[in-house]
Amino acid sequence: NAWLNGGYSRMAQYIYQLRNTTTAFNAFYTFMPSNPNIPAQTADQLSLGFTQKNTNNNLQWSVEGYFKWLHQQIDFRDHAQLLQNPFIEGELRFGSGKAYGLELTLQKRSGPFNGFLSYTYSRSLREIGNINDGRAYPTYYDQPHAAKLWLNYKTQKRWEFALNWQLISGRSTTLPIGSFEYQNTIIPLYGDRNSQRLPTFHRLDLSITLNGKNKKQKDRLAYWVFTIYNVYHRKNTLSIDILPKKEKGTDNIPNPLDVGAFKTYVSGIFPSLSYNFSF
């Protein structure tokens, strides 16, 4: 009823997503293959975990950790020229990185009521000599805390109810820590790379499933699903931009030098109805 598992892996990646890390969200995402100027990224990972379940195979808990050494990591230099640059490779800098984490999980596997609860602590850091004065800094993917809860209840008839809640640390980003005025223009001042974070992401989804009637000698399966995403209308931040303040109710900008931080989010509460069938 208990087992220990471990593993080692060696990985290589030959294509990269180049991302502007000045903001957490940016339209400039491009992919580049490795070449004589951009060596392949490699990684070595060790993992170790322990799992235990009770005698009737109903409850199970596990703990698992990992550590990853990252080699030939790439990132843009500070103030890189990204648009319409035919020599974009010259804006890249190379270094190393590391990632590590620990996950705890509790799961109820059987019965009309089942689900799981998990918590993960993880870090993803990068260290490149010409960036951030050579100090390690969080990557875009660094989200230290993540908690997830999924519950499902199935009645003896055709109804099924599900709850899905998640909470995740906001992504790292680089925002101005100050500014100065030069020739009637606000010039932002930036601190360390990825030293700020977006607000914490959390969301609750609820769903109701109506399964089709079970009929003998009938392979077709059909069911209705009604879902409400983001039940409490959380405005999860996609990006934060520093922009001039506008007058309320209009697009007028009284003072271009009066700026503020404005967040962008994709959507709030969102209902969905679907009919699913197989044949």
N, C-alpha and C positions, 0 to 999 in steps of 0.2 A: 504493500500500500504506500510505499515511499520510494523515490528514486532520485539519484543525483546525476546531473548531466553537465558536460563541459565541452568546449570546442575551441578550435583555432582555425582561422581562415586568413588567406592571403588574397587580396583583391587588387585589380587594376582597372582603371577607367581611362578611356581614350577619347571621350568627348566631354566638353565642359559647358556649363551654362554660365555665361558672363553676366554678372548682375551689378548694377550700380547700387552701392551700399549707402549712398547719401540719404536715401529715403527707404522706408520699408516696402514701398510699392512704387514701381516705375515701369514705364512702357518699354524701356530699353533692356530687353532680355534677348540675348542671342546665344547661339550654340556654335562652338568651334571644335574641330577635331584636333587631336595632338599632332604635332609636326616637329621638324628639327628645332624650332624655337620654343615649343611648348611641350615638355616631356610628359609622358603619361603619369597620372596620379596613381599612387599605390597606397595600400593600407593593410595593416596587420591587426587582427582582432582576437582577443581572448574573451571567452564567456564562461560563466559558471552558474548553475541553478540547482534549486532543490524544490521538489514537489511532493506533497503528501495528500492522500485522500482517506476518507473514513471507510469502514468496512463495507457499507452498502453502496459505495461509489456515488454518493449523493453530494457530499461537500468536498471541495478540493481547494487547497491553498498552495501558493508557490511564491518563491523569491528568486530573482535572477539578476545578475549583474554582468556588465561588460566593460571592457576598456579597449579603445581603438587608437593606434598610432597612425597618423596620416602624413604622407610624404608628398613632396612636390605640389603643395597647395598653391593656388593662384588667387590673386585679387588685384583690383585696380589701385594704382597709386593715388595719393591725394590730389584733388583737382585735375583728374584725368579728363582728357578730351575724348568724349565717347561718340559723338555724332559726326557723321561724314568724315571719319578718320580712316584713310586707307592703310594706315600703319598702326592699327589698334593693338597689335602685339607689343608695341613699344610702351604701352600704358600699363602692362602687366608686371607684377612683382611676384616672386616665388618664395616659399617658406615651408613650414611644417605646421601640423595641428594635432589635436587630440580630442577624443570624445569618450565620455564614460557615463554610466548610468546604472540605476538600480530600480527594479520594478517589483511591486508587491501586488498579488492578485488573490482574491477570494471568489470562488465560483460555486453556485448551486447548479448541478448538472441535470437533474431529472425532476419529475413531478409536474403538476399543473402550474406551479409557481417556480420560476427559475430566473437566473440572472448572474451578473458578476459585478464586482467592485474592484477597481485597480487604481494604484497610485504609482507614478513614475517620477523619479528625480534624475535628470540627465543634463549634461553640459556638452557644448561643442565650441571649442576654442581654436584660434589660429594665431600663429606667431610668424610674422614676416618682417625682415630686418628694416626695410624702408618705409614701413607703414606703422603708425602709432608709436613712433620712436622705438620700434623693436619690441614693445611690450605686447603680451598676449591680449587678444580682444575677442569678444563673442562673435560667432558667425551669425548669418541671417537665420540659420536653423536652430539657434540656441534658445530653447524654451525650457527653463529648469523644472517647472512643476506642471504636472498633468494628472488630473483625476477624472475617472470615467465611471459612470454608474448606468447599468442596463438591467431593467427588470421586465419580465414577461409573464403574463398570466393567461392561461388558456382554459376556457370553460369546458364542461363536458359536452356542450353542444357545438355551435359553429363560431363562437366569438373568441377573439384573442385581443388582449390589451398589452401595450408595450410603452415603456418609458425609457428615454435615453437622455442623460444629462452629462455634460462635460465641462471641465474648467481647465484652461491652459494658460500659462504665462504668456504675456504679450511678446511679440517678436522684437528683437533688438533693432535699433535704428540710430541714426546720427542726426540730431537736431541742433540748431544753433543754441549756444549758451550765452550769447551776447550779440551786440551789433554796434555799428558806428555809422555816422552819416558822412557821405562824401559826394559833393556836387549834387545835392538834393536827391541822393539815392541811399537807401539803407543797405549796408554791406553786412551780411551775417558773419559771425565768428563761430567756428566749430571747435569742439573739444576732442576728446578721444574717439576713435572709431567705434561705432556701435555701443556707445556708453549710456544710451537711454533706451527705454522700452515703451512700446505701445501699451494701452490699458489691457488688463487681463481679459481674455476671451472666455465667455461662458454662455451656455445655451441649453435650453430644455426643449425636447421634442416629444410629442405624444402621438400615438397611433392606435387605431381600432381596425381590426381585420375581421371581415365576415367571410368565412370559408364556404365554398360550395357544398351542396348536399352530397354525401357519399353514396354512390350507387354501385352496386355490384356489377362486375364485368364492364366497367367504364374507366378507361385510362385517362380521360380528360380531367384536368384539374383547373378550377377557376375560383377566384376570390376577389373581393373588394377591399381596398385599403384607403382609409381616410386618415390623413396625417396633418398635424399642426406643427410646423417648424418654428422654433424660437417663440415659445408660448408667451413668455413675459416681455416680448418686444425689446430684447437687449440690442442696443446699437453698437455692435462690435466694430471696433475701429480697423479700417483697412490701411489708412495712411494718415499722416498729419502733415499739413502744409502751412508754411508761414506766408500769410497774404495780407494785403491792406484791408482794413475794416470798412465795411459798407454800412450805409444808413439802413435802419430797420425798414423792411418792406420795399426797398428799392435796391437798385444796383449802383447807386451813386457812391463814389469814394470821396468823402470830404477832405481827407488828408492822406495822400499816398505814403507819408512817412509814419502814419499810425498803423502799425501792423499787429497781428495776433495769430495765435495758433488755431487752426481749423481742422477738424477731423472729417474723414470721409468713411462712410460705411455703405455696405452693399444693400442690405435689406433688413427689415424688421420682421414682424410676424408674417408667416406665409402658410396658407392652407393648401392642401393638395388632395385630390381624389383620383384614384386610379383603379382600373379593372384589369386584372391579370388572368391569363388563361394559357394552357398548354394543350397541345394536340399531337 
